[in-house]
């Protein structure tokens, strides 16, 4: 999922440089949503490992 966020960020940067404002804004929005979902899932997985008694890697 982080790969998708990075992909949309790159698309947004390229679109911004080329002057496609609408595409850049949409891509940035999608990248932000995917990034925050990734962060939330990462934190949940760390908490789950801690509850099971395994130390985080």
Backbone as XML, in Angstrom:
<?xml version="1.0"?>
<chain id="A" units="angstrom">
  <residue number="1" name="UNK">
    <atom name="N" x="0.819" y="-1.182" z="0.000"/>
    <atom name="CA" x="0.000" y="0.000" z="0.000"/>
    <atom name="C" x="0.870" y="1.256" z="0.000"/>
  </residue>
  <residue number="2" name="UNK">
    <atom name="N" x="2.006" y="1.176" z="0.663"/>
    <atom name="CA" x="2.916" y="2.322" z="0.648"/>
    <atom name="C" x="3.419" y="2.569" z="-0.770"/>
  </residue>
  <residue number="3" name="UNK">
    <atom name="N" x="3.584" y="1.501" z="-1.524"/>
    <atom name="CA" x="4.003" y="1.635" z="-2.921"/>
    <atom name="C" x="3.004" y="2.437" z="-3.743"/>
  </residue>
  <residue number="4" name="UNK">
    <atom name="N" x="1.707" y="2.202" z="-3.497"/>
    <atom name="CA" x="0.675" y="2.963" z="-4.203"/>
    <atom name="C" x="0.717" y="4.424" z="-3.801"/>
  </residue>
  <residue number="5" name="UNK">
    <atom name="N" x="0.929" y="4.693" z="-2.524"/>
    <atom name="CA" x="1.000" y="6.082" z="-2.070"/>
    <atom name="C" x="2.167" y="6.800" z="-2.736"/>
  </residue>
  <residue number="6" name="UNK">
    <atom name="N" x="3.302" y="6.126" z="-2.823"/>
    <atom name="CA" x="4.482" y="6.724" z="-3.472"/>
    <atom name="C" x="4.222" y="6.929" z="-4.956"/>
  </residue>
  <residue number="7" name="UNK">
    <atom name="N" x="3.545" y="5.960" z="-5.589"/>
    <atom name="CA" x="3.227" y="6.080" z="-7.014"/>
    <atom name="C" x="2.353" y="7.298" z="-7.278"/>
  </residue>
  <residue number="8" name="UNK">
    <atom name="N" x="1.294" y="7.480" z="-6.467"/>
    <atom name="CA" x="0.424" y="8.633" z="-6.665"/>
    <atom name="C" x="1.144" y="9.932" z="-6.348"/>
  </residue>
  <residue number="9" name="UNK">
    <atom name="N" x="2.075" y="9.911" z="-5.405"/>
    <atom name="CA" x="2.854" y="11.110" z="-5.110"/>
    <atom name="C" x="3.730" y="11.491" z="-6.300"/>
  </residue>
  <residue number="10" name="UNK">
    <atom name="N" x="4.355" y="10.506" z="-6.926"/>
    <atom name="CA" x="5.194" y="10.769" z="-8.102"/>
    <atom name="C" x="4.342" y="11.295" z="-9.251"/>
  </residue>
  <residue number="11" name="UNK">
    <atom name="N" x="3.165" y="10.691" z="-9.448"/>
    <atom name="CA" x="2.260" y="11.167" z="-10.503"/>
    <atom name="C" x="1.863" y="12.616" z="-10.234"/>
  </residue>
  <residue number="12" name="UNK">
    <atom name="N" x="1.593" y="12.933" z="-8.969"/>
    <atom name="CA" x="1.210" y="14.298" z="-8.621"/>
    <atom name="C" x="2.347" y="15.273" z="-8.884"/>
  </residue>
  <residue number="13" name="UNK">
    <atom name="N" x="3.573" y="14.870" z="-8.542"/>
    <atom name="CA" x="4.713" y="15.760" z="-8.779"/>
    <atom name="C" x="4.931" y="16.007" z="-10.269"/>
  </residue>
  <residue number="14" name="UNK">
    <atom name="N" x="4.841" y="14.951" z="-11.065"/>
    <atom name="CA" x="5.026" y="15.100" z="-12.515"/>
    <atom name="C" x="3.912" y="15.958" z="-13.098"/>
  </residue>
  <residue number="15" name="UNK">
    <atom name="N" x="2.667" y="15.697" z="-12.676"/>
    <atom name="CA" x="1.538" y="16.481" z="-13.185"/>
    <atom name="C" x="1.662" y="17.942" z="-12.764"/>
  </residue>
  <residue number="16" name="UNK">
    <atom name="N" x="2.141" y="18.184" z="-11.551"/>
    <atom name="CA" x="2.325" y="19.560" z="-11.097"/>
    <atom name="C" x="3.370" y="20.299" z="-11.905"/>
  </residue>
  <residue number="17" name="UNK">
    <atom name="N" x="4.454" y="19.623" z="-12.236"/>
    <atom name="CA" x="5.513" y="20.241" z="-13.043"/>
    <atom name="C" x="5.000" y="20.560" z="-14.446"/>
  </residue>
  <residue number="18" name="UNK">
    <atom name="N" x="4.178" y="19.667" z="-14.993"/>
    <atom name="CA" x="3.675" y="19.868" z="-16.348"/>
    <atom name="C" x="2.477" y="20.810" z="-16.401"/>
  </residue>
  <residue number="19" name="UNK">
    <atom name="N" x="1.927" y="21.190" z="-15.244"/>
    <atom name="CA" x="0.848" y="22.160" z="-15.229"/>
    <atom name="C" x="-0.550" y="21.582" z="-15.218"/>
  </residue>
  <residue number="20" name="UNK">
    <atom name="N" x="-0.691" y="20.296" z="-14.946"/>
    <atom name="CA" x="-2.021" y="19.696" z="-14.879"/>
    <atom name="C" x="-2.511" y="19.762" z="-13.436"/>
  </residue>
  <residue number="21" name="UNK">
    <atom name="N" x="-3.122" y="20.883" z="-13.067"/>
    <atom name="CA" x="-3.516" y="21.136" z="-11.681"/>
    <atom name="C" x="-4.520" y="20.147" z="-11.128"/>
  </residue>
  <residue number="22" name="UNK">
    <atom name="N" x="-5.540" y="19.820" z="-11.892"/>
    <atom name="CA" x="-6.579" y="18.918" z="-11.412"/>
    <atom name="C" x="-6.054" y="17.521" z="-11.136"/>
  </residue>
  <residue number="23" name="UNK">
    <atom name="N" x="-5.238" y="17.020" z="-12.045"/>
    <atom name="CA" x="-4.662" y="15.685" z="-11.883"/>
    <atom name="C" x="-3.705" y="15.669" z="-10.703"/>
  </residue>
  <residue number="24" name="UNK">
    <atom name="N" x="-2.930" y="16.714" z="-10.555"/>
    <atom name="CA" x="-1.970" y="16.780" z="-9.449"/>
    <atom name="C" x="-2.700" y="16.812" z="-8.113"/>
  </residue>
  <residue number="25" name="UNK">
    <atom name="N" x="-3.748" y="17.597" z="-8.011"/>
    <atom name="CA" x="-4.502" y="17.681" z="-6.765"/>
    <atom name="C" x="-5.148" y="16.364" z="-6.395"/>
  </residue>
  <residue number="26" name="UNK">
    <atom name="N" x="-5.714" y="15.687" z="-7.383"/>
    <atom name="CA" x="-6.345" y="14.393" z="-7.139"/>
    <atom name="C" x="-5.318" y="13.362" z="-6.705"/>
  </residue>
  <residue number="27" name="UNK">
    <atom name="N" x="-4.188" y="13.339" z="-7.377"/>
    <atom name="CA" x="-3.143" y="12.373" z="-7.036"/>
    <atom name="C" x="-2.580" y="12.617" z="-5.638"/>
  </residue>
  <residue number="28" name="UNK">
    <atom name="N" x="-2.414" y="13.874" z="-5.269"/>
    <atom name="CA" x="-1.932" y="14.191" z="-3.929"/>
    <atom name="C" x="-2.949" y="13.740" z="-2.888"/>
  </residue>
  <residue number="29" name="UNK">
    <atom name="N" x="-4.225" y="13.952" z="-3.161"/>
    <atom name="CA" x="-5.268" y="13.515" z="-2.234"/>
    <atom name="C" x="-5.258" y="12.005" z="-2.036"/>
  </residue>
  <residue number="30" name="UNK">
    <atom name="N" x="-5.152" y="11.269" z="-3.115"/>
    <atom name="CA" x="-5.114" y="9.807" z="-3.036"/>
    <atom name="C" x="-3.865" y="9.358" z="-2.301"/>
  </residue>
  <residue number="31" name="UNK">
    <atom name="N" x="-2.731" y="9.972" z="-2.583"/>
    <atom name="CA" x="-1.475" y="9.602" z="-1.918"/>
    <atom name="C" x="-1.572" y="9.846" z="-0.414"/>
  </residue>
  <residue number="32" name="UNK">
    <atom name="N" x="-2.185" y="10.950" z="-0.005"/>
    <atom name="CA" x="-2.333" y="11.248" z="1.423"/>
    <atom name="C" x="-3.198" y="10.197" z="2.110"/>
  </residue>
  <residue number="33" name="UNK">
    <atom name="N" x="-4.324" y="9.860" z="1.492"/>
    <atom name="CA" x="-5.233" y="8.870" z="2.084"/>
    <atom name="C" x="-4.534" y="7.526" z="2.223"/>
  </residue>
  <residue number="34" name="UNK">
    <atom name="N" x="-3.862" y="7.079" z="1.169"/>
    <atom name="CA" x="-3.176" y="5.786" z="1.222"/>
    <atom name="C" x="-2.048" y="5.802" z="2.252"/>
  </residue>
  <residue number="35" name="UNK">
    <atom name="N" x="-1.342" y="6.915" z="2.368"/>
    <atom name="CA" x="-0.256" y="7.001" z="3.331"/>
    <atom name="C" x="-0.782" y="6.896" z="4.754"/>
  </residue>
  <residue number="36" name="UNK">
    <atom name="N" x="-1.868" y="7.600" z="5.055"/>
    <atom name="CA" x="-2.415" y="7.538" z="6.410"/>
    <atom name="C" x="-3.002" y="6.170" z="6.724"/>
  </residue>
  <residue number="37" name="UNK">
    <atom name="N" x="-3.610" y="5.513" z="5.738"/>
    <atom name="CA" x="-4.090" y="4.149" z="5.951"/>
    <atom name="C" x="-2.913" y="3.231" z="6.256"/>
  </residue>
  <residue number="38" name="UNK">
    <atom name="N" x="-1.814" y="3.393" z="5.526"/>
    <atom name="CA" x="-0.618" y="2.595" z="5.765"/>
    <atom name="C" x="-0.086" y="2.817" z="7.178"/>
  </residue>
  <residue number="39" name="UNK">
    <atom name="N" x="-0.021" y="4.057" z="7.618"/>
    <atom name="CA" x="0.475" y="4.363" z="8.959"/>
    <atom name="C" x="-0.427" y="3.742" z="10.024"/>
  </residue>
  <residue number="40" name="UNK">
    <atom name="N" x="-1.737" y="3.837" z="9.854"/>
    <atom name="CA" x="-2.673" y="3.266" z="10.823"/>
    <atom name="C" x="-2.518" y="1.749" z="10.894"/>
  </residue>
  <residue number="41" name="UNK">
    <atom name="N" x="-2.418" y="1.087" z="9.746"/>
    <atom name="CA" x="-2.235" y="-0.366" z="9.740"/>
    <atom name="C" x="-0.902" y="-0.765" z="10.365"/>
  </residue>
  <residue number="42" name="UNK">
    <atom name="N" x="0.124" y="0.037" z="10.160"/>
    <atom name="CA" x="1.431" y="-0.237" z="10.744"/>
    <atom name="C" x="1.370" y="-0.162" z="12.269"/>
  </residue>
  <residue number="43" name="UNK">
    <atom name="N" x="0.716" y="0.872" z="12.785"/>
    <atom name="CA" x="0.588" y="1.029" z="14.236"/>
    <atom name="C" x="-0.237" y="-0.114" z="14.827"/>
  </residue>
  <residue number="44" name="UNK">
    <atom name="N" x="-1.318" y="-0.498" z="14.145"/>
    <atom name="CA" x="-2.139" y="-1.617" z="14.619"/>
    <atom name="C" x="-1.321" y="-2.900" z="14.665"/>
  </residue>
  <residue number="45" name="UNK">
    <atom name="N" x="-0.490" y="-3.135" z="13.661"/>
    <atom name="CA" x="0.324" y="-4.348" z="13.655"/>
    <atom name="C" x="1.368" y="-4.324" z="14.774"/>
  </residue>
  <residue number="46" name="UNK">
    <atom name="N" x="1.930" y="-3.159" z="15.076"/>
    <atom name="CA" x="2.878" y="-3.059" z="16.187"/>
    <atom name="C" x="2.198" y="-3.338" z="17.522"/>
  </residue>
  <residue number="47" name="UNK">
    <atom name="N" x="1.002" y="-2.801" z="17.706"/>
    <atom name="CA" x="0.258" y="-3.035" z="18.944"/>
    <atom name="C" x="-0.106" y="-4.510" z="19.067"/>
  </residue>
  <residue number="48" name="UNK">
    <atom name="N" x="-0.529" y="-5.124" z="17.975"/>
    <atom name="CA" x="-0.901" y="-6.538" z="18.001"/>
    <atom name="C" x="0.300" y="-7.409" z="18.369"/>
  </residue>
  <residue number="49" name="UNK">
    <atom name="N" x="1.467" y="-7.088" z="17.840"/>
    <atom name="CA" x="2.673" y="-7.858" z="18.187"/>
    <atom name="C" x="3.041" y="-7.671" z="19.653"/>
  </residue>
  <residue number="50" name="UNK">
    <atom name="N" x="2.868" y="-6.460" z="20.161"/>
    <atom name="CA" x="3.189" y="-6.184" z="21.565"/>
    <atom name="C" x="2.232" y="-6.937" z="22.488"/>
  </residue>
  <residue number="51" name="UNK">
    <atom name="N" x="0.962" y="-7.009" z="22.116"/>
    <atom name="CA" x="-0.020" y="-7.710" z="22.943"/>
    <atom name="C" x="0.264" y="-9.207" z="22.948"/>
  </residue>
  <residue number="52" name="UNK">
    <atom name="N" x="0.719" y="-9.755" z="21.839"/>
    <atom name="CA" x="1.027" y="-11.183" z="21.761"/>
    <atom name="C" x="2.319" y="-11.524" z="22.520"/>
  </residue>
  <residue number="53" name="UNK">
    <atom name="N" x="3.088" y="-10.523" z="22.890"/>
    <atom name="CA" x="4.293" y="-10.769" z="23.656"/>
    <atom name="C" x="5.569" y="-10.829" z="22.836"/>
  </residue>
  <residue number="54" name="UNK">
    <atom name="N" x="5.454" y="-10.623" z="21.542"/>
    <atom name="CA" x="6.650" y="-10.621" z="20.698"/>
    <atom name="C" x="7.195" y="-9.201" z="20.626"/>
  </residue>
  <residue number="55" name="UNK">
    <atom name="N" x="8.496" y="-9.054" z="20.745"/>
    <atom name="CA" x="9.067" y="-7.703" z="20.613"/>
    <atom name="C" x="9.000" y="-7.230" z="19.154"/>
  </residue>
  <residue number="56" name="UNK">
    <atom name="N" x="8.824" y="-5.940" z="18.933"/>
    <atom name="CA" x="8.829" y="-5.445" z="17.552"/>
    <atom name="C" x="10.178" y="-5.650" z="16.912"/>
  </residue>
  <residue number="57" name="UNK">
    <atom name="N" x="10.152" y="-5.863" z="15.615"/>
    <atom name="CA" x="11.382" y="-6.148" z="14.868"/>
    <atom name="C" x="12.166" y="-4.894" z="14.646"/>
  </residue>
</chain>
